[in-house]
Amino acid sequence: MNKLYFMSMLVISSFAWADHDHDHGDNHAMEMEAHSHEGHMHDVLVDGKKLEVDPDRFDKFVEGQKNLQVAVISVNGMVCDFCARGIERTFKKDKAVQKIDVDLTRGKVLVMYTQSAKVNFEDIKQKILSNGQNATDLQIISI
């Protein structure tokens, strides 16, 4: 019975995903068509707002950096490496972004900006949403 329920949910989720309007550009759209979440489905999506940043990962991310700011973004809906790579590609287009790290396990995205950059949560939300996830919270840390 559980297998039948899981397969039904998988089919319904696939239709919902395919029906959802995703405007990612031609290359991203082609990658999305070729991508499958088969083999890495999750029972529960990670809600980044509920979890803390991994301190070791954060320390490694900022190691040797000065006079910059780090946006710690809580994200809901990241389920696979493909999600992470899409977010990375989107943020790397921004010239103010120096470095990015996506932690799928904790639902966090670390984005290092120049000190002079104006970090706008609405812009960040839009970038995350363009990849199919939701930014739920933002914290800025100056280093």
PyMOL commands that set and color helices and strands:
alter all, ss='L'
color gray80, all
select helices_A, chain A and resi 2-19+26-34+48-50+55-62+81-92+121-129
alter helices_A, ss='H'
color red, helices_A
select strands_A, chain A and resi 68-76+97-103+108-114+134-142
alter strands_A, ss='S'
color yellow, strands_A
deselect
rebuild
show_as cartoon
